[in-house]
Amino acid sequence: MFAMSVPQLSAAALRVLSSLSEKQRTVPDTYPMTLNALQSACNQKTSREPVLTLSEAEILAALDELRDLGWIAEQSGGRASRFAQQFDKALQLPSQSVAILTVLMLRGPQTAGELRLNCERMHRFADISAVEAFLEELSERAAGALVRLLPRQPGARESRWVHLLGEVAEDAPAVAPSPDLLASLLQRVEVLEQAVAALQAGR
Protein backbone atom coordinates (compact mmCIF):
# COMPACT_ATOMS: atom_id res chain seq x y z
CA MET A 1 0.00 0.00 0.00
CA PHE A 2 1.22 3.53 -0.80
CA ALA A 3 0.65 4.74 2.77
CA MET A 4 3.42 2.45 3.99
CA SER A 5 5.96 4.62 2.14
CA VAL A 6 5.12 7.56 4.42
CA PRO A 7 5.91 6.33 7.94
CA GLN A 8 4.90 8.23 11.05
CA LEU A 9 8.01 9.28 12.94
CA SER A 10 8.32 9.95 16.65
CA ALA A 11 8.90 13.55 17.78
CA ALA A 12 12.55 12.72 18.49
CA ALA A 13 13.07 11.14 15.06
CA LEU A 14 11.47 14.14 13.37
CA ARG A 15 13.84 16.49 15.18
CA VAL A 16 16.90 14.34 14.46
CA LEU A 17 16.05 13.98 10.77
CA SER A 18 15.27 17.66 10.26
CA SER A 19 18.35 18.79 12.19
CA LEU A 20 20.59 16.60 10.02
CA SER A 21 18.94 17.95 6.88
CA GLU A 22 19.24 21.56 8.06
CA LYS A 23 22.91 21.35 9.02
CA GLN A 24 23.79 19.51 5.82
CA ARG A 25 22.79 22.64 3.92
CA THR A 26 23.75 25.41 6.35
CA VAL A 27 27.06 24.15 7.82
CA PRO A 28 28.38 21.60 5.30
CA ASP A 29 31.91 21.81 6.71
CA THR A 30 30.80 20.01 9.89
CA TYR A 31 28.62 17.45 8.10
CA PRO A 32 28.10 14.48 8.57
CA MET A 33 27.46 15.15 12.24
CA THR A 34 28.82 13.59 15.41
CA LEU A 35 26.38 12.55 18.12
CA ASN A 36 27.35 15.54 20.28
CA ALA A 37 26.88 18.01 17.42
CA LEU A 38 23.55 16.41 16.54
CA GLN A 39 22.33 16.68 20.12
CA SER A 40 23.20 20.39 20.16
CA ALA A 41 21.38 20.91 16.87
CA CYS A 42 18.29 19.07 18.07
CA ASN A 43 18.13 21.03 21.32
CA GLN A 44 18.99 24.52 20.06
CA LYS A 45 16.55 27.20 21.13
CA THR A 46 16.39 29.15 17.86
CA SER A 47 14.47 28.10 14.73
CA ARG A 48 12.76 25.30 16.63
CA GLU A 49 9.08 24.84 17.49
CA PRO A 50 8.72 23.32 19.94
CA VAL A 51 12.09 23.60 21.69
CA LEU A 52 13.11 20.13 22.85
CA THR A 53 15.63 18.77 25.33
CA LEU A 54 16.55 15.36 23.95
CA SER A 55 18.93 13.15 25.87
CA GLU A 56 21.69 11.18 24.19
CA ALA A 57 19.70 7.99 24.73
CA GLU A 58 16.62 9.51 23.03
CA ILE A 59 18.70 10.62 20.06
CA LEU A 60 20.28 7.17 19.72
CA ALA A 61 16.81 5.60 19.78
CA ALA A 62 15.66 8.07 17.12
CA LEU A 63 18.71 7.23 15.00
CA ASP A 64 17.80 3.54 15.25
CA GLU A 65 14.24 4.39 14.15
CA LEU A 66 15.54 6.28 11.13
CA ARG A 67 18.17 3.64 10.34
CA ASP A 68 15.47 0.97 10.14
CA LEU A 69 13.77 3.05 7.46
CA GLY A 70 17.00 3.56 5.55
CA TRP A 71 16.73 7.32 6.08
CA ILE A 72 20.15 7.85 7.71
CA ALA A 73 23.65 6.55 7.17
CA GLU A 74 26.36 6.12 9.80
CA GLN A 75 29.99 6.69 8.95
CA SER A 76 32.57 5.12 11.23
CA GLY A 77 36.19 6.11 11.42
CA GLY A 78 38.17 8.70 13.30
CA ARG A 79 37.34 9.31 16.95
CA ALA A 80 33.57 9.38 16.61
CA SER A 81 30.83 8.04 14.38
CA ARG A 82 29.11 10.54 12.14
CA PHE A 83 25.55 10.58 10.85
CA ALA A 84 23.99 11.80 7.62
CA GLN A 85 20.42 11.91 6.39
CA GLN A 86 19.41 10.16 3.18
CA PHE A 87 15.63 10.43 3.25
CA ASP A 88 15.83 12.75 0.24
CA LYS A 89 17.25 9.87 -1.82
CA ALA A 90 14.93 7.30 -0.25
CA LEU A 91 11.87 9.38 -1.17
CA GLN A 92 13.41 10.74 -4.41
CA LEU A 93 12.86 14.36 -3.45
CA PRO A 94 14.40 17.45 -5.08
CA SER A 95 16.40 19.79 -2.88
CA GLN A 96 13.60 22.40 -2.88
CA SER A 97 11.11 19.92 -1.43
CA VAL A 98 13.64 18.76 1.16
CA ALA A 99 14.14 22.36 2.31
CA ILE A 100 10.38 22.83 2.70
CA LEU A 101 9.92 19.57 4.61
CA THR A 102 12.91 20.34 6.83
CA VAL A 103 11.49 23.70 7.87
CA LEU A 104 8.02 22.23 8.45
CA MET A 105 9.53 19.53 10.68
CA LEU A 106 11.63 22.07 12.58
CA ARG A 107 9.07 24.84 13.03
CA GLY A 108 5.60 23.36 12.62
CA PRO A 109 2.77 24.54 10.34
CA GLN A 110 3.53 27.62 8.21
CA THR A 111 2.14 29.62 5.32
CA ALA A 112 3.85 29.56 1.94
CA GLY A 113 5.22 33.04 2.66
CA GLU A 114 6.67 31.96 5.99
CA LEU A 115 8.21 28.90 4.36
CA ARG A 116 9.88 31.01 1.69
CA LEU A 117 11.46 33.19 4.40
CA ASN A 118 12.47 30.31 6.68
CA CYS A 119 13.93 28.23 3.84
CA GLU A 120 16.25 31.08 2.81
CA ARG A 121 19.43 29.51 4.22
CA MET A 122 18.73 26.15 2.59
CA HIS A 123 17.17 27.20 -0.69
CA ARG A 124 16.28 30.61 -2.06
CA PHE A 125 12.89 30.50 -3.74
CA ALA A 126 12.23 33.14 -6.39
CA ASP A 127 8.77 33.92 -5.08
CA ILE A 128 5.87 32.51 -3.08
CA SER A 129 4.34 30.86 -6.14
CA ALA A 130 7.50 28.74 -6.48
CA VAL A 131 7.04 27.54 -2.89
CA GLU A 132 3.38 26.80 -3.57
CA ALA A 133 4.28 24.76 -6.64
CA PHE A 134 6.52 22.45 -4.63
CA LEU A 135 3.94 22.25 -1.84
CA GLU A 136 1.32 21.14 -4.35
CA GLU A 137 3.71 18.55 -5.72
CA LEU A 138 4.40 17.22 -2.22
CA SER A 139 0.68 17.05 -1.47
CA GLU A 140 -0.11 15.10 -4.64
CA ARG A 141 2.65 12.45 -4.62
CA ALA A 142 1.42 9.13 -6.01
CA ALA A 143 3.47 7.32 -3.37
CA GLY A 144 1.77 9.20 -0.54
CA ALA A 145 1.30 12.87 0.29
CA LEU A 146 4.01 14.43 2.47
CA VAL A 147 2.20 17.72 3.22
CA ARG A 148 -1.34 19.01 3.39
CA LEU A 149 -3.07 22.37 3.60
CA LEU A 150 -4.77 23.13 6.91
CA PRO A 151 -8.12 24.93 7.17
CA ARG A 152 -7.63 28.67 7.46
CA GLN A 153 -7.68 29.86 11.07
CA PRO A 154 -10.18 32.55 12.15
CA GLY A 155 -8.75 35.98 11.36
CA ALA A 156 -5.85 34.57 9.32
CA ARG A 157 -5.20 35.86 5.80
CA GLU A 158 -3.51 32.68 4.58
CA SER A 159 -3.77 28.97 5.25
CA ARG A 160 -0.84 27.05 6.68
CA TRP A 161 0.80 23.85 5.46
CA VAL A 162 1.79 20.92 7.66
CA HIS A 163 4.03 17.90 7.01
CA LEU A 164 2.61 14.38 7.24
CA LEU A 165 5.68 12.54 8.55
CA GLY A 166 4.53 12.48 12.17
CA GLU A 167 2.19 14.02 14.69
CA VAL A 168 2.14 17.82 14.71
CA ALA A 169 0.29 20.30 16.92
CA GLU A 170 -1.75 22.00 14.20
CA ASP A 171 -3.22 24.78 16.29
CA ALA A 172 -1.51 27.11 18.72
CA PRO A 173 -3.00 26.89 22.21
CA ALA A 174 -5.73 29.41 22.81
CA VAL A 175 -4.75 32.29 25.06
CA ALA A 176 -7.50 33.31 27.47
CA PRO A 177 -7.96 37.07 27.88
CA SER A 178 -7.16 38.53 31.28
CA PRO A 179 -10.12 39.40 33.56
CA ASP A 180 -9.26 43.12 33.27
CA LEU A 181 -9.24 42.99 29.49
CA LEU A 182 -12.50 41.06 29.42
CA ALA A 183 -14.18 43.58 31.74
CA SER A 184 -12.92 46.45 29.58
CA LEU A 185 -14.27 44.84 26.43
CA LEU A 186 -17.66 44.19 28.02
CA GLN A 187 -17.85 47.82 29.18
CA ARG A 188 -17.07 49.04 25.66
CA VAL A 189 -19.76 46.79 24.21
CA GLU A 190 -22.29 48.15 26.70
CA VAL A 191 -21.41 51.75 25.77
CA LEU A 192 -21.77 50.95 22.07
CA GLU A 193 -25.12 49.26 22.65
CA GLN A 194 -26.36 52.36 24.53
CA ALA A 195 -25.17 54.61 21.70
CA VAL A 196 -26.96 52.49 19.12
CA ALA A 197 -30.14 52.49 21.20
CA ALA A 198 -29.98 56.29 21.52
CA LEU A 199 -29.56 56.69 17.75
CA GLN A 200 -32.47 54.39 17.06
CA ALA A 201 -34.67 56.25 19.56
CA GLY A 202 -33.90 59.56 17.86
CA ARG A 203 -35.14 58.44 14.46
N, C-alpha and C positions, 0 to 999 in steps of 0.2 A: 504494500500500500504506500502511496506517496507520502502520507503523513509521517511515516517512519523515518523519512529523510530529514525531518525537522524536529530533532529531539528537544525536550524541555530540560534546560540546564538549571542546576541549583544556583542560588544567588552568588555563592562563592565562585562557581565555575564561570558564571557570566562576567564577574569582575576580573577574574584571572585572564580569561580569553580577551576581553576588551582592553585590558591593560597591556597585554602583550602586543596586540594589534596597534594600539596607540603609540607605544614606545618604538615599535618597529619603524614607524613613519616619522616620528618627531625627534628621536635620539638614536639614529641607526648605528652610531659609533659604539654604543654600549649594548647592542643587540646581536645575538640572542641574550637573554637575561638570566642572571644567577637567581637563586631562590631569594636571597636577601634583597636584591634590587626589585624583584617582582613583588615581594611583600610590601616594600616601600611604595611602589606604584599603585598597588591595590588599595592601600590605606591612606593615600594622600588626601588632603582636605580640600584641594581645589579641583574643579572640573569633575566632581563626583557627586551623584545624587542617587541613593543616599551615600553619606560617608560611612565607610565600614572600618572595622578593626579586626581583620582576619589574622588568626594565629598561624604559625608555620604549619602546624598539623592540618588546619583547615585548607590551607593553600595546597599542601601535598595531596590531600584528598580530592580537591578540585582538579589538580593536574592528572590524577589517576582517572577521574571521570572523563576528562577531555582526551586523555590518551586512549581510552577504550573506544572513543568515537573516531580516532585517527585525526583529531583536530589540533594536536600539538606534537612536536618532535623534541626529543631530549638529546643534547649533544654532550658526550662525556669527553674528558680530557682536560688537562690543566689542573688547577686546584679545586674547581667546583664545576658541577654540571650546569649546563645552560639550557634554557627552554625557548622555543619559538612556536608561534602559531602557524597552522597550515589549514585552517578552516576555509580560507579563501580558495585554496586549490581543491579541497574536498567538495565544496559546494559550487565550484567553477564560477566564482564571482569576480567581476571587474573591480579595479581598485576604488572606483568612485562608490560602488555599492558597499564595499568593505568599510570605507570611511563613514558612510551614513550609519551602517549597523553598529560600528564601534561607538559612535557618539550616542546613539540611542541606548546602547547597553550601559554606557558610562553615566549618562545624565537623565535617562527616563524620557517620557513622551515629549515631543517638541514639534513645533510648526516647521514648515519647509524653510521659512526665513531664518528661524533659529538654527536649524541644521546647517544651512549655508554658512552662517557665521561661526558656528562651533566646529565645523569641519575644516576651517581655514588652514590649520597647521598640517592637516593630512592630505587635503585636496582642495584646490581653489576652484569652486564652481563659478561659471561665468555669470549666472543669474539664478533666480529662484526657480524659473521654469526648468532649468537643467536638473536641479535637485528633484523637482516633482517628477520629471521623466524617469529618473532612476528609482524613485519611490514607487511609481506605478509598475515599473518592471519587477521590482522586488515583491510587490503585492499580487502579481499575476503569474508567478513562476509555476510552470507545469508540475515541478517536483515538490511543490508546497510553498505557500506564501511565507515570506520572512518578515513582512511588516503589514500593518493595516491602519486605516484611518479611523480615528476615534470620533464619536459624535461631538459636535461643537459644544463647548461649555457655555453656560449662560453668561452673556456679556462679552464673550470672546469674539474677536474679529475673524480669526482663522481656526481651523481644526488642527489637531495635533496628530502626529504619527507615532506608533508604538511598535517595537520589535516583537516577534513571536517566538523567540528562542527560550523563553522562560517567563516566570510570573513577574509582572510589573504592577506597581501601584499606579493605576491609570488616573486617579483623581487626587489632587492635593487635599489634605485634611481641611475640613471647614473650620474657619476661625470664628468663634462666637463673639459678637460685639460686646463691649464692656457695658455694665449697667448704666454708667453715666451717659455713654453714647446713645444707648437705647432710649433712655429717658429724654434726652435732647431731641432725638428724632421724633418721638411720640408727641412732644410739645410742639414741634414745628408742624407736624401733621394737623394737630388740633387748631393751631392758628390759621393754617391754610383753609381748613374746613369752615371755620368761622368767617373768613374773608369771602369764600365762595357763597356761603349762606347769605351774607350781607348783600353781595352783588345780585343774587337771585331775588332777594326781597325788594331791592330797589327798582326792579324792572317795571 
